[in-house]
Amino acid sequence: MRVVVLFGTEMGTAELAADAIADVLMKTHDVAVYDMSDYDVDDLDIRDFHVLVCSTYGSGDLPTGAEPFFEQLDDRLPDLTGLHFAVYGLGDSVYQDTFNRGGEICAEKFSALGAVQVGEHARHDASASFRPQQDAREWAERLPVPAPA
Ligand SMILES: Cc1cc2nc3c(=O)[nH]c(=O)nc-3n(C[C@H](O)[C@H](O)[C@H](O)COP(=O)(O)O)c2cc1C
């Protein structure tokens, strides 16, 4: 199964995590990594497994670069039935009320369009001592990539 890793970032941490996840998954799968800011919703293919790696900005908002992708989703409302995805979210627990909302918004939007989330919903905490690349790598090793339909 092809794996498409989509990252949404403001300062680059989510891209580092996305690359770490891709490094793990490419041992067993064909993997492509894209910045959400360069990705067109029409290119979503329900046969691919999608890994959404997304940080949080503002007051629990998506990173600026990810907003056009989600605006396209809201406008076009593609039917994502049959698409499987996993989420690696990034945030900082100092933002108590909005901790890791970016990844949660990704999961909510994809689920609302019929897609199915698999695996553990990761919530990296920038205030924790574990580094995002190492944490993302370990998460990817535990990720149950679905078998092709
Ligand atoms: C201005 C600003 C606002 C932020 N707002 C939130 C927030 O509301 N919730 C949260 O969990 N993290 C928040 N964060 C933390 C970032 O999501 C976190 O540092 C993340 O690792 C950054 O990833 P990136 O470099 O890929 O953008 C904020 C960071 C900044 C600088």
The ligand as a Tripos MOL2 file, in Angstrom:
@<TRIPOS>MOLECULE
LIG
   31    33     1     0     0
SMALL
NO_CHARGES

@<TRIPOS>ATOM
      1 C1          2.3950   31.5050   18.6700 C.3       1 LIG1
      2 C2          2.2540   30.0460   19.0260 C.ar      1 LIG1
      3 C3          1.0040   29.5330   19.3250 C.ar      1 LIG1
      4 C4          0.8550   28.1860   19.6800 C.ar      1 LIG1
      5 N1         -0.3860   27.7210   20.0250 N.ar      1 LIG1
      6 C5         -0.5040   26.4440   20.4490 C.ar      1 LIG1
      7 C6         -1.7750   25.9480   20.8880 C.ar      1 LIG1
      8 O1         -2.7890   26.6520   20.8920 O.2       1 LIG1
      9 N2         -1.8460   24.6380   21.3040 N.ar      1 LIG1
     10 C7         -0.7400   23.8210   21.3240 C.ar      1 LIG1
     11 O2         -0.8650   22.6660   21.7150 O.2       1 LIG1
     12 N3          0.4690   24.2640   20.9010 N.ar      1 LIG1
     13 C8          0.6210   25.5540   20.4670 C.ar      1 LIG1
     14 N4          1.8470   25.9930   20.0630 N.ar      1 LIG1
     15 C9          3.0310   25.0740   20.1180 C.3       1 LIG1
     16 C10         3.3950   24.4600   18.7850 C.3       1 LIG1
     17 O3          2.3190   23.7260   18.1910 O.3       1 LIG1
     18 C11         4.5770   23.4810   19.0100 C.3       1 LIG1
     19 O4          5.7020   24.2160   19.4290 O.3       1 LIG1
     20 C12         4.9230   22.6420   17.7890 C.3       1 LIG1
     21 O5          5.9420   21.7060   18.1170 O.3       1 LIG1
     22 C13         5.4110   23.5240   16.6440 C.3       1 LIG1
     23 O6          5.4960   22.7220   15.4670 O.3       1 LIG1
     24 P1          5.9300   23.3640   14.0510 P.3       1 LIG1
     25 O7          7.3420   23.8550   14.2110 O.co2     1 LIG1
     26 O8          5.8240   22.2420   13.0810 O.co2     1 LIG1
     27 O9          4.9740   24.4500   13.7050 O.co2     1 LIG1
     28 C14         2.0030   27.3370   19.7000 C.ar      1 LIG1
     29 C15         3.2630   27.8720   19.3880 C.ar      1 LIG1
     30 C16         3.3940   29.1950   19.0590 C.ar      1 LIG1
     31 C17         4.7680   29.7490   18.7430 C.3       1 LIG1
@<TRIPOS>BOND
     1     1     2 1
     2     2     3 ar
     3     2    30 ar
     4     3     4 ar
     5     4     5 ar
     6     4    28 ar
     7     5     6 ar
     8     6     7 ar
     9     6    13 1
    10     7     8 2
    11     7     9 ar
    12     9    10 ar
    13    10    11 2
    14    10    12 ar
    15    12    13 ar
    16    13    14 ar
    17    14    15 1
    18    14    28 ar
    19    15    16 1
    20    16    17 1
    21    16    18 1
    22    18    19 1
    23    18    20 1
    24    20    21 1
    25    20    22 1
    26    22    23 1
    27    23    24 1
    28    24    25 2
    29    24    26 1
    30    24    27 1
    31    28    29 ar
    32    29    30 ar
    33    30    31 1
@<TRIPOS>SUBSTRUCTURE
     1 LIG1         1 GROUP 0 **** ****
